[in-house]
Amino acid sequence: MKLIGASIIITCDENFKIIKDGGVLFCDKNIIKVGKFDELKQDDLQEVRFYQSCVIMPALINSHIHFEFSKNYSTLHYGNFGKWLDSIMQNRDMLMQDAEIYIKTAIKETLKSGVGCVGAISSNGLDIDFLSKSTLKVVLFNEIMGTNKDFFNIVKDNFKARLEKSKLLEDSRFRAAIALHSPYSLDIELAKYAIDLAKDYKMLVSTHFLESKEELTWLENNNGYFRDFFKYFFKNQNAKPCYSKESFLELFKECQSLFVHCLHLDNNTWDKISKLNASIVSAPRSNRLLNNKYFDLTKANEYNFPFIIATDGRSSNNSLNMLDEARCALFAYKDYEINNLAKEIILAMTKNPAKVLGFNNGILESNKASDFAVFYIKDIEMTTQIELNVILHANEVQDLYINGKRIDIENN
């Protein structure tokens, strides 16, 4: 058994208990007890460590991240979804060059921000080996997309090969899952093929949904940006939407699913998603950069969707640091009382996504996984606004523990 303590422990449990001069008693897999540091001391402990002016909290969870696009810094066009997607199409091959180098750098950046668990969207399978060998806990969402019927068999074979590879790599900290890219980029035949596999394998499913006005206009009116998109990039003069909003959602009625972005939901669509076994993930910086819009947190509360935030990928962000994402969310929702919002943001990257990804982490309490992050924050023991100051001042972990082991991030 080991014992670590800090000036502040944030448990992220049901009562959001905060313990001053607290400690976590743990073994390699599970937390044994959380309480006052001095009261948890024993003679037979393998390790005892106290972090002064630090906060210990659950290791953060980034439930939606694209590692494969980590090469992008200033190549892509922001400020308009259509122009951004055009720039993706025009620069895709270049962004995939040397992807392995940038994936490894992105994994290290992720760990440094205190993240111990990710939901990784894998479009090409370039990240599978790196993530399976990393110390991160990973749900690997094998993504499928395609609208050209001439290539459906190739798409299916490629997707199935990636899925089977990731299934073979499954262990206690790496799991395979499925991602349907979006209703504008995926024919219904391919979507049903992937959904049937998800049901057969009882896998979690992720999808981007109603991220942009362009997507909404395409699904509702069969015109706008995507008509020209398919003409220019795919030489398809007669492209039509494969779904209505309702028929796309119908695909997920027998799956556990993650809907990502959801910026343009009307009341009817909110209602339909709320009746699915579904959660919603928001990516504040990506949403601001591509659509100049933030997720409707008020509506989410009304329909009892727990707040979950993630970074998305570097294709629509300037970093993969979850703490940067938290700060963006703090300033984005100006109508919310700032201390209560800070608490909700911490839960949005710990307890709430943990329930979806299913690794028994995200909370510091007995029998939960021994996954925690340690952040140094000057004078944190003096503040009366602990949650707020964690978001304002935490930048990089002092230490990160996954399954009870202190991670050597630099050599990961």
C-alpha positions as CSV (number, residue, x, y, z in Angstrom):
1,M,0.0,0.0,0.0
2,K,1.0,3.6,-0.6
3,L,-0.1,6.9,0.8
4,I,0.1,10.3,-0.8
5,G,-1.3,13.5,0.5
6,A,-1.6,17.2,-0.3
7,S,-2.7,20.5,1.1
8,I,-6.0,20.0,-0.7
9,I,-7.9,16.8,-1.9
10,I,-10.7,17.3,-4.3
11,T,-12.7,14.0,-4.4
12,C,-15.2,14.8,-7.1
13,D,-17.6,12.4,-5.3
14,E,-21.4,12.9,-5.1
15,N,-20.9,15.6,-2.4
16,F,-17.9,17.2,-4.1
17,K,-16.0,16.7,-0.8
18,I,-12.8,18.7,-0.3
19,I,-10.3,17.6,2.3
20,K,-7.6,19.9,3.7
21,D,-4.3,18.2,4.5
22,G,-5.9,15.1,3.0
23,G,-4.5,11.8,1.9
24,V,-5.2,8.9,-0.5
25,L,-4.3,5.4,0.7
26,F,-4.1,3.1,-2.4
27,C,-2.6,0.0,-4.0
28,D,-1.8,-0.7,-7.6
29,K,-5.4,-0.9,-8.8
30,N,-7.8,0.7,-6.3
31,I,-8.1,3.4,-3.7
32,I,-8.4,1.9,-0.3
33,K,-9.4,5.0,1.7
34,V,-9.5,8.8,1.4
35,G,-9.3,11.0,4.5
36,K,-7.0,13.1,6.6
37,F,-3.3,12.4,5.8
38,D,-2.2,12.0,9.4
39,E,-5.0,9.6,10.1
40,L,-4.1,7.3,7.2
41,K,-0.5,6.8,8.1
42,Q,0.6,3.2,8.8
43,D,3.9,1.5,9.6
44,D,3.9,-0.9,6.7
45,L,3.4,1.5,3.8
46,Q,5.6,1.1,0.7
47,E,5.6,4.8,0.0
48,V,4.5,8.0,1.9
49,R,4.6,11.3,0.2
50,F,3.0,14.7,1.0
51,Y,2.7,17.4,-1.6
52,Q,2.8,20.9,0.0
53,S,0.8,23.7,-1.7
54,C,-0.7,21.1,-4.1
55,V,-4.1,19.7,-5.0
56,I,-4.7,16.0,-5.6
57,M,-7.8,15.3,-7.7
58,P,-8.9,12.4,-10.0
59,A,-6.7,12.1,-13.2
60,L,-8.5,14.1,-15.9
61,I,-10.4,12.5,-18.7
62,N,-10.4,13.8,-22.3
63,S,-13.4,12.0,-23.8
64,H,-13.0,13.2,-27.4
65,I,-9.6,13.7,-28.9
66,H,-8.2,13.2,-32.4
67,F,-4.5,12.3,-32.1
68,E,-3.9,11.8,-35.8
69,F,-4.3,15.5,-36.7
70,S,-1.6,16.6,-34.2
71,K,0.7,18.0,-36.8
72,N,-1.6,21.0,-37.4
73,Y,-0.5,24.3,-35.9
74,S,-1.4,27.2,-38.2
75,T,-2.2,25.4,-41.5
76,L,-6.0,25.2,-41.2
77,H,-8.6,28.0,-41.6
78,Y,-10.6,29.0,-38.6
79,G,-13.6,31.3,-38.1
80,N,-16.0,29.5,-40.5
81,F,-16.9,25.8,-40.5
82,G,-17.0,25.5,-44.3
83,K,-13.7,27.2,-44.9
84,W,-12.2,25.0,-42.2
85,L,-13.5,21.8,-43.8
86,D,-12.2,23.0,-47.2
87,S,-8.8,23.5,-45.7
88,I,-8.9,20.0,-44.1
89,M,-9.6,18.5,-47.5
90,Q,-6.9,20.6,-49.2
91,N,-4.2,19.8,-46.6
92,R,-5.2,16.3,-45.4
93,D,-2.2,14.4,-47.0
94,M,0.3,16.9,-45.7
95,L,-1.2,16.7,-42.2
96,M,-0.9,12.9,-42.2
97,Q,2.8,13.0,-43.1
98,D,5.0,12.0,-40.2
99,A,1.8,11.7,-38.1
100,E,3.5,9.1,-35.8
101,I,6.0,11.8,-34.6
102,Y,3.2,14.2,-33.7
103,I,1.0,11.5,-32.2
104,K,3.8,10.7,-29.7
105,T,4.2,14.4,-28.9
106,A,0.4,14.7,-28.4
107,I,0.3,11.8,-26.0
108,K,3.0,13.4,-23.9
109,E,1.2,16.8,-24.0
110,T,-2.0,15.0,-22.9
111,L,-0.3,13.3,-19.9
112,K,1.4,16.6,-18.9
113,S,-2.0,18.3,-18.5
114,G,-3.0,15.6,-15.9
115,V,-5.1,13.4,-18.2
116,G,-5.0,9.7,-17.5
117,C,-7.9,8.5,-19.7
118,V,-9.0,9.4,-23.2
119,G,-11.7,8.7,-25.8
120,A,-9.5,8.7,-28.9
121,I,-11.1,9.0,-32.4
122,S,-9.0,7.0,-34.8
123,S,-9.8,7.8,-38.5
124,N,-6.9,5.9,-40.1
125,G,-5.5,3.6,-37.4
126,L,-2.2,5.5,-37.2
127,D,-2.6,6.0,-33.5
128,I,-3.6,2.5,-32.4
129,D,-0.2,1.1,-31.6
130,F,1.0,4.2,-29.8
131,L,-2.1,4.4,-27.7
132,S,-2.1,0.7,-26.9
133,K,1.5,1.0,-25.6
134,S,1.1,4.3,-23.7
135,T,0.2,4.5,-20.0
136,L,-3.1,6.2,-20.8
137,K,-6.4,4.4,-20.3
138,V,-8.0,4.5,-23.8
139,V,-11.3,3.9,-25.4
140,L,-10.3,3.7,-29.1
141,F,-13.1,4.8,-31.3
142,N,-12.5,3.3,-34.8
143,E,-14.1,5.8,-37.1
144,I,-16.0,5.1,-40.3
145,M,-17.0,7.6,-43.0
146,G,-17.8,7.5,-46.7
147,T,-20.5,8.5,-49.2
148,N,-19.3,7.1,-52.5
149,K,-20.9,3.7,-53.2
150,D,-18.1,2.7,-55.5
151,F,-15.8,2.4,-52.5
152,F,-18.1,0.9,-49.8
153,N,-16.5,-2.5,-49.8
154,I,-13.0,-0.9,-49.4
155,V,-14.3,1.3,-46.6
156,K,-15.9,-1.7,-44.8
157,D,-12.8,-3.8,-45.1
158,N,-10.5,-1.1,-43.9
159,F,-12.8,-0.2,-41.0
160,K,-13.3,-3.9,-40.0
161,A,-9.5,-4.5,-40.1
162,R,-8.8,-1.5,-37.8
163,L,-11.6,-2.6,-35.4
164,E,-10.4,-6.2,-35.2
165,K,-6.8,-5.0,-34.6
166,S,-7.9,-2.8,-31.7
167,K,-10.1,-5.6,-30.3
168,L,-7.0,-7.9,-30.2
169,L,-5.2,-5.2,-28.2
170,E,-7.9,-4.9,-25.6
171,D,-6.9,-5.3,-22.0
172,S,-7.8,-3.7,-18.6
173,R,-6.8,-0.2,-19.9
174,F,-7.4,-0.3,-23.7
175,R,-10.9,-0.9,-25.2
176,A,-12.2,-0.8,-28.7
177,A,-15.2,1.2,-29.7
178,I,-16.8,2.6,-32.9
179,A,-17.3,6.2,-34.2
180,L,-19.7,7.3,-37.0
181,H,-18.1,10.4,-38.3
182,S,-21.2,12.5,-38.9
183,P,-24.5,12.5,-40.8
184,Y,-23.0,14.6,-43.6
185,S,-20.1,12.3,-44.3
186,L,-21.5,8.8,-43.9
187,D,-23.9,6.8,-46.1
188,I,-26.7,5.0,-44.3
189,E,-25.5,1.6,-45.5
190,L,-22.1,2.1,-43.9
191,A,-23.7,3.6,-40.8
192,K,-25.9,0.5,-40.3
193,Y,-23.0,-1.8,-40.9
194,A,-21.0,-0.1,-38.1
195,I,-24.0,0.1,-35.8
196,D,-24.7,-3.6,-36.2
197,L,-21.1,-4.4,-35.2
198,A,-21.4,-2.1,-32.2
199,K,-24.5,-3.9,-31.1
200,D,-22.9,-7.4,-31.7
201,Y,-19.8,-6.4,-29.7
202,K,-21.7,-4.3,-27.2
203,M,-19.4,-1.3,-28.0
204,L,-19.7,2.3,-27.1
205,V,-20.5,4.5,-30.2
206,S,-19.4,8.1,-30.8
207,T,-20.5,10.6,-33.5
208,H,-20.2,14.3,-34.3
209,F,-23.7,15.7,-34.6
210,L,-25.0,19.1,-35.6
211,E,-21.7,20.8,-35.1
212,S,-22.4,23.6,-37.6
213,K,-25.1,25.6,-39.3
214,E,-23.8,24.1,-42.6
215,E,-24.7,20.6,-41.4
216,L,-28.1,21.7,-40.1
217,T,-28.9,23.4,-43.5
218,W,-27.8,20.3,-45.4
219,L,-30.0,17.9,-43.3
220,E,-33.0,20.1,-43.2
221,N,-33.0,21.8,-46.7
222,N,-30.6,19.8,-48.9
223,N,-28.7,22.9,-49.9
224,G,-26.1,25.3,-48.7
225,Y,-22.3,24.7,-48.3
226,F,-22.4,20.9,-48.5
227,R,-24.0,20.9,-52.0
228,D,-20.9,22.7,-53.3
229,F,-18.6,20.7,-51.1
230,F,-19.7,17.4,-52.7
231,K,-19.6,18.9,-56.2
232,Y,-16.1,20.3,-55.8
233,F,-14.3,17.6,-53.8
234,F,-16.2,14.5,-54.9
235,K,-17.5,15.5,-58.4
236,N,-21.0,14.5,-57.2
237,Q,-23.5,16.8,-58.9
238,N,-26.5,15.2,-57.4
239,A,-25.5,14.7,-53.7
240,K,-28.3,14.5,-51.2
241,P,-28.4,14.1,-47.5
242,C,-28.5,10.5,-46.4
243,Y,-30.7,11.3,-43.3
244,S,-33.0,13.6,-41.6
245,K,-32.0,14.6,-38.1
246,E,-34.6,12.1,-36.8
247,S,-33.5,9.2,-39.0
248,F,-29.9,9.6,-38.0
249,L,-30.7,9.6,-34.3
250,E,-32.9,6.5,-34.8
251,L,-29.6,4.5,-35.6
252,F,-28.5,4.9,-32.0
253,K,-31.7,3.6,-30.2
254,E,-30.1,0.3,-29.1
255,C,-26.5,1.6,-28.4
256,Q,-24.8,3.5,-25.6
257,S,-23.5,6.6,-27.4
258,L,-21.6,9.8,-27.2
259,F,-22.8,12.8,-29.3
260,V,-20.2,15.4,-29.8
261,H,-20.7,19.2,-30.2
262,C,-24.5,19.4,-30.6
263,L,-24.5,23.1,-31.2
264,H,-27.7,23.3,-33.2
265,L,-30.4,21.3,-31.4
266,D,-34.0,22.4,-31.4
267,N,-36.3,21.3,-28.6
268,N,-37.5,18.3,-30.6
269,T,-33.9,17.1,-31.1
270,W,-33.0,17.7,-27.5
271,D,-36.0,15.6,-26.5
272,K,-35.1,12.7,-28.9
273,I,-31.4,12.5,-27.7
274,S,-32.6,12.6,-24.1
275,K,-34.6,9.4,-24.7
276,L,-31.5,7.6,-26.0
277,N,-28.8,6.0,-23.9
278,A,-26.6,8.9,-24.8
279,S,-24.3,11.6,-23.4
280,I,-23.1,14.8,-25.0
281,V,-19.5,16.0,-25.2
282,S,-18.7,19.7,-25.7
283,A,-15.4,21.1,-27.0
284,P,-15.5,24.8,-26.2
285,R,-12.4,26.0,-28.0
286,S,-13.1,24.0,-31.2
287,N,-16.7,25.3,-31.2
288,R,-15.5,28.9,-30.9
289,L,-12.9,28.5,-33.6
290,L,-15.0,26.8,-36.1
291,N,-18.6,28.0,-35.4
292,N,-18.3,31.1,-33.1
293,K,-20.8,29.3,-30.8
294,Y,-20.8,27.5,-27.4
295,F,-22.7,24.4,-26.3
296,D,-26.1,25.4,-24.7
297,L,-25.3,24.4,-21.1
298,T,-28.7,25.7,-19.9
299,K,-30.6,23.4,-22.2
300,A,-28.3,20.5,-21.2
301,N,-29.2,21.1,-17.6
302,E,-32.9,21.3,-18.5
303,Y,-32.6,17.8,-20.2
304,N,-30.4,16.4,-17.4
305,F,-27.3,15.9,-19.5
306,P,-24.2,16.1,-17.3
307,F,-21.6,18.6,-18.5
308,I,-18.7,17.0,-20.3
309,I,-15.8,18.8,-22.0
310,A,-13.0,17.7,-24.2
311,T,-10.3,19.2,-26.4
312,D,-11.2,17.7,-29.8
313,G,-8.0,17.5,-31.9
314,R,-5.3,20.0,-33.0
315,S,-7.2,20.4,-36.3
316,S,-9.5,22.7,-34.4
317,N,-7.6,23.7,-31.3
318,N,-4.3,25.3,-30.3
319,S,-3.4,22.7,-27.7
320,L,-4.6,19.4,-26.3
321,N,-4.3,20.6,-22.7
322,M,-7.5,19.9,-20.8
323,L,-6.7,22.7,-18.3
324,D,-6.7,25.2,-21.2
325,E,-10.1,23.8,-22.2
326,A,-11.3,24.3,-18.7
327,R,-10.2,27.9,-18.6
328,C,-12.0,28.5,-21.9
329,A,-15.2,27.1,-20.5
330,L,-14.9,29.2,-17.4
331,F,-14.8,32.4,-19.5
332,A,-17.3,31.2,-22.1
333,Y,-20.3,30.8,-19.8
334,K,-20.5,34.3,-18.4
335,D,-24.0,34.0,-17.0
336,Y,-23.2,31.3,-14.5
337,E,-21.9,32.1,-11.0
338,I,-18.2,31.6,-11.3
339,N,-17.5,29.3,-8.3
340,N,-20.4,27.0,-9.1
341,L,-19.3,26.9,-12.7
342,A,-15.7,26.0,-11.7
343,K,-17.0,23.0,-9.8
344,E,-19.1,21.9,-12.8
345,I,-16.1,22.2,-15.1
346,I,-14.0,20.0,-12.8
347,L,-16.7,17.4,-12.8
348,A,-17.0,17.8,-16.6
349,M,-13.4,16.4,-17.0
350,T,-13.5,13.8,-14.1
351,K,-16.7,12.2,-12.7
352,N,-19.0,12.8,-15.6
353,P,-16.9,11.4,-18.5
354,A,-15.8,8.6,-16.3
355,K,-19.4,7.2,-16.2
356,V,-19.4,7.1,-20.0
357,L,-15.9,5.6,-20.7
358,G,-16.3,3.1,-17.9
359,F,-12.9,2.7,-16.3
360,N,-14.1,3.0,-12.7
361,N,-12.2,6.3,-12.2
362,G,-13.0,10.0,-12.1
363,I,-13.7,10.0,-8.3
364,L,-11.4,9.7,-5.3
365,E,-13.1,7.2,-3.0
366,S,-12.7,3.6,-1.8
367,N,-12.7,1.0,-4.5
368,K,-12.3,3.5,-7.4
369,A,-9.2,3.2,-9.6
370,S,-5.9,4.7,-8.3
371,D,-5.8,7.4,-11.0
372,F,-5.0,10.8,-9.8
373,A,-3.3,14.0,-10.8
374,V,-1.2,16.3,-8.5
375,F,-1.0,20.0,-9.3
376,Y,1.1,22.6,-7.6
377,I,-0.8,25.9,-7.0
378,K,0.9,28.5,-5.0
379,D,-0.9,29.3,-1.7
380,I,-3.8,27.0,-2.5
381,E,-4.1,26.2,1.2
382,M,-5.0,29.9,1.8
383,T,-7.8,30.3,-0.7
384,T,-11.5,30.1,-0.1
385,Q,-12.1,29.5,-3.8
386,I,-10.3,26.2,-4.4
387,E,-12.1,25.0,-7.5
388,L,-11.8,28.3,-9.2
389,N,-8.1,28.6,-8.5
390,V,-7.4,25.1,-9.7
391,I,-8.9,26.1,-13.1
392,L,-7.2,29.5,-13.1
393,H,-3.7,28.3,-12.1
394,A,-3.1,24.6,-12.9
395,N,-1.0,24.2,-16.0
396,E,1.0,21.0,-15.8
397,V,1.0,18.1,-13.4
398,Q,3.5,17.8,-10.6
399,D,2.8,14.1,-10.7
400,L,0.4,11.7,-12.4
401,Y,-0.6,8.3,-11.1
402,I,-2.4,5.7,-13.3
403,N,-3.3,2.4,-11.7
404,G,-1.3,3.4,-8.6
405,K,1.9,3.9,-10.5
406,R,3.7,7.3,-10.8
407,I,4.1,8.0,-14.5
408,D,7.4,9.0,-16.1
409,I,5.9,11.3,-18.6
410,E,9.1,12.4,-20.3
411,N,9.9,8.8,-21.2
412,N,6.4,7.7,-21.9
